Amino acid sequence: MDRDTRRIQNTKQASVEFQGKPSLNGMVEGQIAIEKKSNSQLAIYRKKFGQLWKSYMSNNGDQYVDRTLTANTLKYSHKFIDYRVFMHNFEDDIATSKHYIPWFATDSFEAEESSMDDHSAGFLTPFKMTLHKILIRTDNLTASADVTVTVEKQDDGNQTEDVIATAVYDVSSVGALVNHTTFKLNESDFDNAPTVEAEKVCGLSIQATGGDIVGSNADWWISSLWRVEVEI
């Protein structure tokens, strides 16, 4: 057997389907291996130049990346999902009444106590949105008590607020409110999915349900993080 034949015979390997994850040390140079784990895409591996290269194959058009996707230009032709932050800062003494917080803030802006009908208290949703997290901080606390946050909406053709979901910051279980200290409510804290469909007027209300927590006007810093399903 000549030298070239021996070299080819020693290096040529058939594709091998792995039950586990193909490894750099477990493959020879030039070898190709296929991996298919439960609930995952088919992955093809190749050992070349002393490194293990990997590419996913799709049977339905979906594609996944394990780490960072880098591109010079990204263009979405139909739909995508991202997260967007809204600011709801205001200045007010909310006492124990329900207040609709603004979707923008100016100096000495007060929350709307009566309804979402004020232009600042409602946000017309261009897309389906889900409240992922809301963060709240104030500077003039005189007591610590439960705080309720409610997600509401108005449908086309009426000015009636419909409650979508409610969450309570329970100081007895989560911890006392502290001046100049952020407290938050997550999506999982709400009694229903805090999701507002596209083209609805969305409102957020806050209420000190366990007692008056501020003695006079207080500055409120509130930011909400929403999961937005953009569809062009």
MARDOSE-490564 format. One line per field, with one value per atom (N, C-alpha, C): residue in one letter; atom name; x, y negated, z. Coordinates in nm, 3 decimals. Layout:
BEGIN
code = [a; ...]
site = [CA; ...]
x = [X; ...]
y = [Y; ...]
z = [Z; ...]
END
This chain:
BEGIN
code = [m; m; m; d; d; d; r; r; r; d; d; d; t; t; t; r; r; r; r; r; r; i; i; i; q; q; q; n; n; n; t; t; t; k; k; k; q; q; q; a; a; a; s; s; s; v; v; v; e; e; e; f; f; f; q; q; q; g; g; g; k; k; k; p; p; p; s; s; s; l; l; l; n; n; n; g; g; g; m; m; m; v; v; v; e; e; e; g; g; g; q; q; q; i; i; i; a; a; a; i; i; i; e; e; e; k; k; k; k; k; k; s; s; s; n; n; n; s; s; s; q; q; q; l; l; l; a; a; a; i; i; i; y; y; y; r; r; r; k; k; k; k; k; k; f; f; f; g; g; g; q; q; q; l; l; l; w; w; w; k; k; k; s; s; s; y; y; y; m; m; m; s; s; s; n; n; n; n; n; n; g; g; g; d; d; d; q; q; q; y; y; y; v; v; v; d; d; d; r; r; r; t; t; t; l; l; l; t; t; t; a; a; a; n; n; n; t; t; t; l; l; l; k; k; k; y; y; y; s; s; s; h; h; h; k; k; k; f; f; f; i; i; i; d; d; d; y; y; y; r; r; r; v; v; v; f; f; f; m; m; m; h; h; h; n; n; n; f; f; f; e; e; e; d; d; d; d; d; d; i; i; i; a; a; a; t; t; t; s; s; s; k; k; k; h; h; h; y; y; y; i; i; i; p; p; p; w; w; w; f; f; f; a; a; a; t; t; t; d; d; d; s; s; s; f; f; f; e; e; e; a; a; a; e; e; e; e; e; e; s; s; s; s; s; s; m; m; m; d; d; d; d; d; d; h; h; h; s; s; s; a; a; a; g; g; g; f; f; f; l; l; l; t; t; t; p; p; p; f; f; f; k; k; k; m; m; m; t; t; t; l; l; l; h; h; h; k; k; k; i; i; i; l; l; l; i; i; i; r; r; r; t; t; t; d; d; d; n; n; n; l; l; l; t; t; t; a; a; a; s; s; s; a; a; a; d; d; d; v; v; v; t; t; t; v; v; v; t; t; t; v; v; v; e; e; e; k; k; k; q; q; q; d; d; d; d; d; d; g; g; g; n; n; n; q; q; q; t; t; t; e; e; e; d; d; d; v; v; v; i; i; i; a; a; a; t; t; t; a; a; a; v; v; v; y; y; y; d; d; d; v; v; v; s; s; s; s; s; s; v; v; v; g; g; g; a; a; a; l; l; l; v; v; v; n; n; n; h; h; h; t; t; t; t; t; t; f; f; f; k; k; k; l; l; l; n; n; n; e; e; e; s; s; s; d; d; d; f; f; f; d; d; d; n; n; n; a; a; a; p; p; p; t; t; t; v; v; v; e; e; e; a; a; a; e; e; e; k; k; k; v; v; v; c; c; c; g; g; g; l; l; l; s; s; s; i; i; i; q; q; q; a; a; a; t; t; t; g; g; g; g; g; g; d; d; d; i; i; i; v; v; v; g; g; g; s; s; s; n; n; n; a; a; a; d; d; d; w; w; w; w; w; w; i; i; i; s; s; s; s; s; s; l; l; l; w; w; w; r; r; r; v; v; v; e; e; e; v; v; v; e; e; e; i; i; i]
site = [N; CA; C; N; CA; C; N; CA; C; N; CA; C; N; CA; C; N; CA; C; N; CA; C; N; CA; C; N; CA; C; N; CA; C; N; CA; C; N; CA; C; N; CA; C; N; CA; C; N; CA; C; N; CA; C; N; CA; C; N; CA; C; N; CA; C; N; CA; C; N; CA; C; N; CA; C; N; CA; C; N; CA; C; N; CA; C; N; CA; C; N; CA; C; N; CA; C; N; CA; C; N; CA; C; N; CA; C; N; CA; C; N; CA; C; N; CA; C; N; CA; C; N; CA; C; N; CA; C; N; CA; C; N; CA; C; N; CA; C; N; CA; C; N; CA; C; N; CA; C; N; CA; C; N; CA; C; N; CA; C; N; CA; C; N; CA; C; N; CA; C; N; CA; C; N; CA; C; N; CA; C; N; CA; C; N; CA; C; N; CA; C; N; CA; C; N; CA; C; N; CA; C; N; CA; C; N; CA; C; N; CA; C; N; CA; C; N; CA; C; N; CA; C; N; CA; C; N; CA; C; N; CA; C; N; CA; C; N; CA; C; N; CA; C; N; CA; C; N; CA; C; N; CA; C; N; CA; C; N; CA; C; N; CA; C; N; CA; C; N; CA; C; N; CA; C; N; CA; C; N; CA; C; N; CA; C; N; CA; C; N; CA; C; N; CA; C; N; CA; C; N; CA; C; N; CA; C; N; CA; C; N; CA; C; N; CA; C; N; CA; C; N; CA; C; N; CA; C; N; CA; C; N; CA; C; N; CA; C; N; CA; C; N; CA; C; N; CA; C; N; CA; C; N; CA; C; N; CA; C; N; CA; C; N; CA; C; N; CA; C; N; CA; C; N; CA; C; N; CA; C; N; CA; C; N; CA; C; N; CA; C; N; CA; C; N; CA; C; N; CA; C; N; CA; C; N; CA; C; N; CA; C; N; CA; C; N; CA; C; N; CA; C; N; CA; C; N; CA; C; N; CA; C; N; CA; C; N; CA; C; N; CA; C; N; CA; C; N; CA; C; N; CA; C; N; CA; C; N; CA; C; N; CA; C; N; CA; C; N; CA; C; N; CA; C; N; CA; C; N; CA; C; N; CA; C; N; CA; C; N; CA; C; N; CA; C; N; CA; C; N; CA; C; N; CA; C; N; CA; C; N; CA; C; N; CA; C; N; CA; C; N; CA; C; N; CA; C; N; CA; C; N; CA; C; N; CA; C; N; CA; C; N; CA; C; N; CA; C; N; CA; C; N; CA; C; N; CA; C; N; CA; C; N; CA; C; N; CA; C; N; CA; C; N; CA; C; N; CA; C; N; CA; C; N; CA; C; N; CA; C; N; CA; C; N; CA; C; N; CA; C; N; CA; C; N; CA; C; N; CA; C; N; CA; C; N; CA; C; N; CA; C; N; CA; C; N; CA; C; N; CA; C; N; CA; C; N; CA; C; N; CA; C; N; CA; C; N; CA; C; N; CA; C; N; CA; C; N; CA; C; N; CA; C; N; CA; C; N; CA; C; N; CA; C; N; CA; C; N; CA; C; N; CA; C; N; CA; C; N; CA; C; N; CA; C; N; CA; C; N; CA; C; N; CA; C; N; CA; C; N; CA; C; N; CA; C; N; CA; C; N; CA; C; N; CA; C; N; CA; C; N; CA; C; N; CA; C; N; CA; C; N; CA; C; N; CA; C; N; CA; C; N; CA; C; N; CA; C; N; CA; C; N; CA; C; N; CA; C; N; CA; C; N; CA; C; N; CA; C; N; CA; C; N; CA; C; N; CA; C; N; CA; C; N; CA; C; N; CA; C; N; CA; C; N; CA; C; N; CA; C]
x = [0.085; 0.000; 0.088; 0.068; 0.153; 0.117; 0.203; 0.186; 0.057; 0.020; -0.104; -0.227; -0.226; -0.341; -0.356; -0.241; -0.247; -0.297; -0.252; -0.295; -0.446; -0.499; -0.643; -0.720; -0.672; -0.742; -0.743; -0.637; -0.627; -0.703; -0.730; -0.795; -0.941; -0.981; -1.120; -1.211; -1.314; -1.408; -1.550; -1.636; -1.777; -1.843; -1.953; -2.030; -2.087; -2.080; -2.125; -2.232; -2.344; -2.448; -2.425; -2.414; -2.383; -2.511; -2.510; -2.619; -2.596; -2.472; -2.438; -2.388; -2.294; -2.239; -2.102; -2.082; -1.949; -1.845; -1.726; -1.622; -1.499; -1.420; -1.298; -1.202; -1.186; -1.091; -1.145; -1.276; -1.335; -1.345; -1.298; -1.307; -1.168; -1.148; -1.021; -1.035; -0.925; -0.924; -1.000; -1.097; -1.176; -1.303; -1.319; -1.437; -1.563; -1.675; -1.805; -1.894; -1.965; -2.056; -2.189; -2.294; -2.429; -2.486; -2.546; -2.605; -2.752; -2.837; -2.979; -3.028; -3.049; -3.102; -3.251; -3.319; -3.463; -3.499; -3.603; -3.653; -3.547; -3.463; -3.360; -3.343; -3.274; -3.246; -3.133; -3.128; -3.018; -2.892; -2.782; -2.656; -2.550; -2.476; -2.366; -2.234; -2.139; -2.009; -1.900; -1.796; -1.678; -1.553; -1.459; -1.331; -1.234; -1.187; -1.097; -1.004; -0.877; -0.774; -0.766; -0.791; -0.780; -0.895; -1.005; -1.120; -1.246; -1.349; -1.475; -1.575; -1.625; -1.717; -1.857; -1.956; -2.092; -2.191; -2.291; -2.395; -2.527; -2.635; -2.767; -2.837; -2.920; -3.005; -3.151; -3.235; -3.374; -3.467; -3.578; -3.678; -3.805; -3.803; -3.922; -3.891; -3.765; -3.727; -3.681; -3.704; -3.655; -3.504; -3.437; -3.293; -3.260; -3.156; -3.115; -2.965; -2.923; -2.781; -2.757; -2.645; -2.615; -2.567; -2.502; -2.444; -2.484; -2.391; -2.418; -2.437; -2.543; -2.567; -2.516; -2.422; -2.365; -2.391; -2.443; -2.473; -2.450; -2.405; -2.390; -2.525; -2.624; -2.758; -2.860; -2.962; -3.074; -3.200; -3.275; -3.398; -3.508; -3.617; -3.729; -3.839; -3.879; -3.978; -4.121; -4.136; -4.270; -4.294; -4.228; -4.252; -4.130; -4.123; -4.020; -4.067; -3.998; -4.031; -3.913; -3.940; -3.835; -3.895; -3.812; -3.854; -3.834; -3.936; -3.932; -3.966; -3.897; -3.912; -3.992; -4.084; -4.163; -4.140; -4.139; -4.121; -4.255; -4.284; -4.413; -4.394; -4.289; -4.259; -4.368; -4.394; -4.491; -4.465; -4.536; -4.529; -4.672; -4.700; -4.836; -4.839; -4.944; -4.977; -5.091; -5.063; -5.165; -5.259; -5.223; -5.305; -5.343; -5.473; -5.517; -5.609; -5.611; -5.696; -5.622; -5.699; -5.642; -5.602; -5.479; -5.428; -5.375; -5.414; -5.358; -5.231; -5.123; -4.993; -4.970; -4.894; -4.872; -4.776; -4.786; -4.694; -4.579; -4.576; -4.463; -4.456; -4.353; -4.336; -4.286; -4.340; -4.290; -4.277; -4.222; -4.204; -4.338; -4.343; -4.460; -4.584; -4.564; -4.678; -4.745; -4.879; -4.953; -5.021; -5.043; -5.115; -5.263; -5.333; -5.475; -5.557; -5.638; -5.708; -5.837; -5.908; -6.045; -6.054; -5.981; -5.996; -5.876; -5.881; -5.777; -5.805; -5.910; -5.950; -5.853; -5.774; -5.673; -5.569; -5.523; -5.432; -5.303; -5.262; -5.136; -5.150; -5.274; -5.296; -5.318; -5.328; -5.350; -5.246; -5.214; -5.119; -5.189; -5.198; -5.260; -5.159; -5.187; -5.088; -5.085; -4.971; -4.962; -4.948; -4.900; -4.877; -4.924; -4.930; -4.960; -4.845; -4.879; -4.777; -4.806; -4.702; -4.715; -4.622; -4.677; -4.596; -4.505; -4.375; -4.277; -4.232; -4.224; -4.174; -4.207; -4.238; -4.255; -4.175; -4.097; -4.011; -4.060; -4.065; -4.124; -4.030; -4.018; -3.936; -3.995; -3.995; -4.045; -3.957; -3.981; -3.886; -3.947; -4.078; -4.141; -4.230; -4.181; -4.259; -4.275; -4.396; -4.422; -4.469; -4.495; -4.538; -4.508; -4.516; -4.497; -4.625; -4.682; -4.807; -4.814; -4.910; -4.924; -4.955; -4.902; -4.925; -4.978; -5.087; -5.149; -5.127; -5.084; -5.067; -5.164; -5.237; -5.337; -5.312; -5.323; -5.317; -5.460; -5.496; -5.632; -5.630; -5.750; -5.760; -5.897; -5.902; -6.028; -6.039; -6.154; -6.178; -6.229; -6.232; -6.287; -6.435; -6.475; -6.616; -6.668; -6.581; -6.628; -6.513; -6.547; -6.447; -6.447; -6.491; -6.495; -6.362; -6.308; -6.183; -6.213; -6.147; -6.157; -6.027; -6.038; -5.919; -5.868; -5.740; -5.676; -5.604; -5.526; -5.449; -5.412; -5.397; -5.365; -5.253; -5.163; -5.056; -5.043; -5.012; -4.999; -4.858; -4.794; -4.668; -4.703; -4.691; -4.733; -4.613; -4.614; -4.497; -4.476; -4.582; -4.568; -4.488; -4.485; -4.413; -4.291; -4.296; -4.185; -4.084; -4.133; -4.043; -4.099; -4.061; -4.114; -4.066; -4.149; -4.108; -4.006; -3.907; -3.800; -3.780; -3.764; -3.740; -3.623; -3.637; -3.531; -3.481; -3.570; -3.532; -3.634; -3.586; -3.673; -3.740; -3.870; -3.938; -4.003; -4.032; -4.078; -4.181; -4.256; -4.350; -4.318; -4.312; -4.282; -4.409; -4.397; -4.512; -4.577; -4.495; -4.548; -4.624; -4.613; -4.684; -4.830; -4.868; -5.004; -5.098; -5.224; -5.322; -5.368; -5.348; -5.373; -5.258; -5.253; -5.149; -5.169; -5.069; -5.082; -5.057; -5.140; -5.122; -5.233; -5.193; -5.288; -5.273; -5.384; -5.381; -5.354; -5.320; -5.290; -5.414; -5.389; -5.491; -5.593; -5.547; -5.626; -5.560; -5.640; -5.582; -5.547; -5.419; -5.370; -5.345; -5.381; -5.356; -5.292; -5.213; -5.152; -5.195; -5.245; -5.286; -5.205; -5.191; -5.122; -5.210; -5.211; -5.293; -5.228; -5.218; -5.170; -5.288; -5.297; -5.414; -5.403; -5.286; -5.270; -5.268; -5.284; -5.279; -5.202; -5.215; -5.147; -4.998; -4.920; -4.776; -4.692; -4.751; -4.679; -4.761; -4.693; -4.764; -4.801; -4.733; -4.760; -4.709; -4.705; -4.656; -4.522; -4.511; -4.388; -4.348; -4.219; -4.170; -4.177; -4.229; -4.239; -4.160; -4.069; -3.994; -4.045; -4.108; -4.165; -4.125; -4.073; -4.038; -4.102; -4.157; -4.216; -4.145; -4.129; -4.063; -4.167; -4.185; -4.288; -4.229; -4.286; -4.255; -4.348; -4.290; -4.368; -4.356; -4.470; -4.473; -4.500; -4.392; -4.401; -4.437; -4.542; -4.583; -4.610; -4.533; -4.541; -4.654]
y = [0.120; 0.000; -0.124; -0.215; -0.333; -0.432; -0.533; -0.630; -0.708; -0.754; -0.832; -0.750; -0.623; -0.538; -0.520; -0.500; -0.485; -0.612; -0.729; -0.855; -0.873; -0.844; -0.857; -0.761; -0.641; -0.542; -0.580; -0.643; -0.679; -0.806; -0.890; -1.018; -1.020; -0.937; -0.939; -0.876; -0.952; -0.903; -0.923; -0.828; -0.844; -0.939; -1.004; -1.088; -1.003; -1.051; -0.976; -1.057; -0.996; -1.063; -1.038; -1.147; -1.138; -1.141; -1.067; -1.078; -1.197; -1.224; -1.338; -1.453; -1.531; -1.647; -1.611; -1.623; -1.597; -1.689; -1.635; -1.711; -1.724; -1.826; -1.850; -1.732; -1.683; -1.573; -1.440; -1.430; -1.304; -1.286; -1.385; -1.377; -1.396; -1.340; -1.357; -1.469; -1.523; -1.633; -1.594; -1.681; -1.655; -1.576; -1.524; -1.442; -1.529; -1.476; -1.541; -1.458; -1.524; -1.455; -1.528; -1.456; -1.512; -1.487; -1.592; -1.583; -1.622; -1.543; -1.578; -1.543; -1.650; -1.632; -1.658; -1.613; -1.631; -1.779; -1.816; -1.954; -2.053; -2.014; -2.104; -2.080; -2.174; -2.158; -2.059; -2.007; -1.920; -2.005; -1.959; -2.035; -1.950; -2.013; -1.944; -2.003; -1.918; -1.959; -1.913; -1.992; -1.952; -1.999; -1.907; -1.943; -1.982; -2.109; -2.160; -2.262; -2.257; -2.349; -2.345; -2.229; -2.213; -2.274; -2.313; -2.369; -2.293; -2.305; -2.239; -2.342; -2.324; -2.418; -2.359; -2.447; -2.399; -2.483; -2.417; -2.486; -2.413; -2.491; -2.431; -2.414; -2.311; -2.289; -2.296; -2.353; -2.376; -2.302; -2.251; -2.186; -2.270; -2.392; -2.477; -2.625; -2.659; -2.799; -2.872; -2.819; -2.882; -2.863; -2.964; -2.956; -3.002; -2.941; -2.974; -3.000; -3.085; -3.105; -3.080; -3.017; -2.984; -3.104; -3.199; -3.311; -3.444; -3.517; -3.653; -3.657; -3.725; -3.747; -3.886; -3.896; -4.023; -4.043; -4.161; -4.190; -4.337; -4.370; -4.510; -4.578; -4.504; -4.558; -4.451; -4.489; -4.400; -4.460; -4.381; -4.428; -4.326; -4.374; -4.287; -4.314; -4.211; -4.229; -4.200; -4.135; -4.099; -4.128; -4.056; -4.078; -4.038; -4.095; -4.060; -4.096; -4.049; -4.076; -4.145; -4.255; -4.319; -4.373; -4.439; -4.495; -4.646; -4.720; -4.865; -4.923; -5.033; -5.096; -5.225; -5.249; -5.371; -5.439; -5.572; -5.650; -5.705; -5.693; -5.737; -5.831; -5.910; -5.996; -6.101; -6.132; -6.237; -6.285; -6.392; -6.445; -6.456; -6.391; -6.393; -6.329; -6.362; -6.292; -6.197; -6.070; -5.976; -5.933; -5.963; -5.922; -5.775; -5.744; -5.606; -5.592; -5.694; -5.691; -5.629; -5.572; -5.515; -5.627; -5.622; -5.723; -5.657; -5.713; -5.669; -5.749; -5.676; -5.742; -5.782; -5.889; -5.937; -5.849; -5.859; -5.787; -5.877; -5.997; -6.086; -6.175; -6.253; -6.332; -6.471; -6.570; -6.707; -6.756; -6.875; -6.927; -6.938; -6.889; -6.899; -6.835; -6.733; -6.665; -6.577; -6.582; -6.502; -6.384; -6.278; -6.164; -6.198; -6.126; -6.150; -6.059; -6.120; -6.042; -5.979; -6.044; -6.001; -5.891; -5.904; -5.808; -5.814; -5.730; -5.728; -5.830; -5.907; -5.993; -6.108; -6.144; -6.247; -6.195; -6.284; -6.240; -6.180; -6.217; -6.167; -6.031; -5.993; -5.873; -5.748; -5.763; -5.648; -5.640; -5.518; -5.495; -5.410; -5.460; -5.387; -5.286; -5.160; -5.057; -5.027; -5.044; -5.010; -4.860; -4.788; -4.645; -4.577; -4.447; -4.369; -4.385; -4.420; -4.449; -4.375; -4.324; -4.256; -4.322; -4.362; -4.425; -4.320; -4.336; -4.241; -4.277; -4.408; -4.452; -4.600; -4.641; -4.782; -4.814; -4.922; -4.963; -5.097; -5.109; -5.227; -5.274; -5.407; -5.468; -5.604; -5.640; -5.771; -5.827; -5.956; -6.023; -6.081; -6.061; -6.126; -6.029; -5.910; -5.810; -5.848; -5.831; -5.850; -5.720; -5.620; -5.489; -5.384; -5.258; -5.146; -5.065; -5.051; -4.976; -4.915; -4.826; -4.759; -4.858; -4.829; -4.912; -4.822; -4.864; -4.788; -4.857; -4.781; -4.830; -4.752; -4.824; -4.762; -4.801; -4.703; -4.725; -4.727; -4.834; -4.848; -4.886; -4.880; -4.915; -4.976; -5.049; -5.096; -5.043; -4.982; -4.933; -5.045; -5.018; -5.115; -5.141; -5.265; -5.298; -5.327; -5.320; -5.353; -5.407; -5.464; -5.520; -5.446; -5.322; -5.240; -5.167; -5.174; -5.104; -4.959; -4.867; -4.725; -4.681; -4.620; -4.570; -4.444; -4.445; -4.329; -4.244; -4.308; -4.234; -4.326; -4.267; -4.341; -4.270; -4.350; -4.295; -4.379; -4.314; -4.383; -4.364; -4.477; -4.470; -4.458; -4.338; -4.305; -4.322; -4.429; -4.459; -4.353; -4.282; -4.181; -4.060; -4.037; -3.921; -3.959; -4.076; -4.115; -4.204; -4.289; -4.380; -4.520; -4.597; -4.732; -4.827; -4.928; -5.035; -5.123; -5.169; -5.251; -5.372; -5.489; -5.611; -5.596; -5.651; -5.651; -5.510; -5.413; -5.274; -5.212; -5.148; -5.092; -4.963; -4.954; -4.825; -4.795; -4.669; -4.632; -4.520; -4.512; -4.403; -4.341; -4.209; -4.138; -4.082; -4.040; -3.984; -3.871; -3.790; -3.675; -3.716; -3.841; -3.887; -3.923; -3.935; -3.975; -3.855; -3.883; -3.775; -3.722; -3.797; -3.753; -3.801; -3.751; -3.796; -3.945; -4.031; -4.176; -4.214; -4.161; -4.178; -4.265; -4.363; -4.452; -4.431; -4.406; -4.383; -4.514; -4.503; -4.620; -4.708; -4.838; -4.939; -4.954; -4.936; -4.966; -5.082; -5.154; -5.255; -5.186; -5.185; -5.115; -5.215; -5.177; -5.261; -5.181; -5.250; -5.191; -5.274; -5.207; -5.279; -5.230; -5.319; -5.287; -5.330; -5.251; -5.284; -5.226; -5.311; -5.264; -5.198; -5.068; -4.995; -4.956; -4.974; -4.938; -5.057; -5.178; -5.300; -5.409; -5.532; -5.646; -5.633; -5.634; -5.610; -5.736; -5.845; -5.972; -6.081; -6.171; -6.273; -6.395; -6.418; -6.533; -6.499; -6.599; -6.571; -6.501; -6.399; -6.322; -6.308; -6.299; -6.267; -6.116; -6.075; -5.934; -5.907; -5.812; -5.767; -5.626; -5.613; -5.484; -5.454; -5.333; -5.286; -5.150; -5.129; -4.999; -4.939; -4.808; -4.734; -4.641; -4.656; -4.582; -4.492; -4.374; -4.283; -4.321; -4.366; -4.421; -4.329; -4.288; -4.201; -4.287; -4.334; -4.423; -4.342; -4.385; -4.320; -4.427; -4.424; -4.525; -4.492]
z = [0.000; 0.000; 0.000; -0.100; -0.106; 0.003; 0.019; 0.128; 0.117; -0.005; -0.023; 0.011; -0.027; 0.004; 0.153; 0.221; 0.367; 0.433; 0.381; 0.440; 0.425; 0.306; 0.283; 0.372; 0.385; 0.466; 0.613; 0.659; 0.800; 0.836; 0.736; 0.765; 0.724; 0.630; 0.583; 0.687; 0.726; 0.825; 0.773; 0.798; 0.762; 0.861; 0.817; 0.908; 1.020; 1.140; 1.257; 1.327; 1.357; 1.432; 1.581; 1.657; 1.798; 1.880; 1.988; 2.084; 2.177; 2.208; 2.291; 2.206; 2.260; 2.189; 2.132; 2.001; 1.945; 2.009; 2.032; 2.100; 2.012; 2.042; 1.965; 1.978; 2.099; 2.122; 2.073; 2.055; 2.014; 1.864; 1.787; 1.641; 1.580; 1.463; 1.392; 1.291; 1.245; 1.149; 1.022; 0.984; 0.865; 0.890; 1.008; 1.035; 1.045; 0.999; 1.008; 1.099; 1.187; 1.278; 1.282; 1.304; 1.312; 1.451; 1.505; 1.639; 1.631; 1.694; 1.704; 1.844; 1.922; 2.056; 2.054; 2.157; 2.166; 2.167; 2.091; 2.085; 2.041; 1.946; 1.895; 1.746; 1.681; 1.539; 1.517; 1.398; 1.359; 1.345; 1.403; 1.398; 1.330; 1.241; 1.173; 1.220; 1.255; 1.306; 1.209; 1.202; 1.124; 1.197; 1.213; 1.273; 1.163; 1.170; 1.067; 1.128; 1.091; 1.141; 1.294; 1.348; 1.493; 1.571; 1.503; 1.571; 1.530; 1.613; 1.587; 1.536; 1.413; 1.349; 1.353; 1.367; 1.387; 1.306; 1.249; 1.176; 1.197; 1.218; 1.236; 1.101; 1.092; 0.977; 1.021; 0.936; 0.972; 0.878; 0.934; 0.850; 0.835; 0.895; 0.888; 0.866; 0.844; 0.821; 0.944; 1.065; 1.187; 1.197; 1.251; 1.272; 1.413; 1.471; 1.607; 1.609; 1.701; 1.726; 1.874; 1.905; 2.044; 2.123; 2.057; 2.131; 2.069; 2.011; 1.964; 1.813; 1.770; 1.628; 1.593; 1.500; 1.458; 1.309; 1.274; 1.134; 1.107; 0.987; 0.949; 0.934; 0.884; 0.865; 0.900; 0.979; 1.009; 0.949; 0.877; 0.817; 0.844; 0.905; 0.936; 0.833; 0.762; 0.656; 0.702; 0.818; 0.860; 1.008; 1.098; 1.240; 1.322; 1.442; 1.538; 1.678; 1.778; 1.918; 1.984; 2.054; 2.133; 2.262; 2.341; 2.470; 2.467; 2.514; 2.509; 2.645; 2.679; 2.810; 2.796; 2.890; 2.895; 3.030; 3.030; 3.151; 3.197; 3.328; 3.383; 3.502; 3.503; 3.618; 3.641; 3.767; 3.800; 3.941; 3.979; 4.115; 4.168; 4.282; 4.335; 4.473; 4.547; 4.671; 4.636; 4.622; 4.575; 4.688; 4.814; 4.929; 4.914; 4.921; 4.901; 4.780; 4.695; 4.577; 4.459; 4.368; 4.247; 4.152; 4.100; 4.009; 3.881; 3.767; 3.640; 3.614; 3.593; 3.579; 3.433; 3.410; 3.273; 3.195; 3.063; 2.974; 2.928; 2.977; 2.956; 3.079; 3.093; 3.215; 3.181; 3.253; 3.248; 3.390; 3.409; 3.544; 3.615; 3.739; 3.826; 3.764; 3.683; 3.622; 3.726; 3.734; 3.830; 3.762; 3.840; 3.787; 3.775; 3.689; 3.666; 3.758; 3.842; 3.943; 3.894; 3.803; 3.773; 3.667; 3.556; 3.447; 3.354; 3.250; 3.148; 3.037; 3.047; 2.937; 2.910; 3.010; 2.987; 2.887; 2.799; 2.694; 2.747; 2.866; 2.920; 2.988; 3.021; 3.101; 3.017; 2.886; 2.801; 2.691; 2.652; 2.543; 2.438; 2.315; 2.205; 2.151; 2.174; 2.142; 1.992; 1.928; 1.786; 1.763; 1.867; 1.857; 1.986; 1.984; 2.104; 2.203; 2.329; 2.429; 2.559; 2.623; 2.752; 2.852; 2.967; 3.070; 3.133; 3.112; 3.164; 3.306; 3.332; 3.462; 3.480; 3.604; 3.634; 3.760; 3.754; 3.865; 3.919; 4.051; 4.116; 4.227; 4.237; 4.343; 4.377; 4.505; 4.547; 4.658; 4.692; 4.781; 4.908; 4.929; 5.045; 5.120; 5.146; 5.217; 5.364; 5.413; 5.556; 5.621; 5.539; 5.590; 5.484; 5.526; 5.434; 5.431; 5.311; 5.297; 5.158; 5.139; 5.010; 4.898; 4.779; 4.660; 4.549; 4.487; 4.378; 4.245; 4.146; 4.010; 3.920; 3.835; 3.749; 3.603; 3.515; 3.371; 3.318; 3.247; 3.198; 3.050; 2.988; 2.846; 2.817; 2.708; 2.651; 2.508; 2.476; 2.341; 2.252; 2.123; 2.029; 2.060; 2.046; 2.056; 2.195; 2.298; 2.433; 2.516; 2.630; 2.721; 2.855; 2.852; 2.973; 2.990; 3.112; 3.140; 3.179; 3.112; 3.146; 3.211; 3.328; 3.399; 3.330; 3.298; 3.236; 3.340; 3.425; 3.525; 3.641; 3.758; 3.880; 3.956; 4.012; 4.096; 4.222; 4.332; 4.460; 4.513; 4.546; 4.618; 4.766; 4.819; 4.956; 5.049; 5.127; 5.212; 5.320; 5.357; 5.461; 5.413; 5.282; 5.230; 5.147; 5.082; 4.994; 5.065; 5.156; 5.227; 5.230; 5.330; 5.349; 5.240; 5.212; 5.122; 5.191; 5.116; 5.171; 5.081; 5.140; 5.063; 4.967; 4.847; 4.747; 4.717; 4.727; 4.701; 4.606; 4.503; 4.401; 4.448; 4.423; 4.435; 4.301; 4.276; 4.142; 4.147; 4.038; 4.016; 3.880; 3.876; 3.754; 3.690; 3.566; 3.495; 3.574; 3.639; 3.714; 3.839; 3.883; 4.002; 3.973; 3.847; 3.811; 3.814; 3.845; 3.856; 3.721; 3.616; 3.478; 3.391; 3.270; 3.178; 3.150; 3.181; 3.159; 3.013; 2.925; 2.781; 2.724; 2.644; 2.577; 2.427; 2.360; 2.216; 2.143; 2.017; 1.934; 1.916; 1.906; 1.878; 1.990; 2.114; 2.232; 2.306; 2.385; 2.474; 2.605; 2.637; 2.756; 2.868; 2.989; 3.105; 3.217; 3.299; 3.418; 3.539; 3.639; 3.760; 3.879; 3.977; 4.101; 4.217; 4.325; 4.441; 4.565; 4.668; 4.798; 4.868; 4.857; 4.907; 5.053; 5.112; 5.253; 5.345; 5.290; 5.370; 5.299; 5.351; 5.291; 5.315; 5.207; 5.221; 5.203; 5.152; 5.139; 5.207; 5.279; 5.354; 5.273; 5.164; 5.078; 4.939; 4.850; 4.715; 4.718; 4.637; 4.628; 4.483; 4.458; 4.326; 4.308; 4.193; 4.161; 4.034; 4.044; 3.926; 3.893; 3.779; 3.740; 3.596; 3.576; 3.442; 3.421; 3.302; 3.270; 3.149; 3.152; 3.045; 2.982; 2.851; 2.779; 2.673; 2.660; 2.550; 2.434; 2.324; 2.214; 2.092; 2.038; 1.922; 1.798; 1.737; 1.623; 1.498; 1.430; 1.306; 1.202; 1.094; 0.991; 0.892]
END
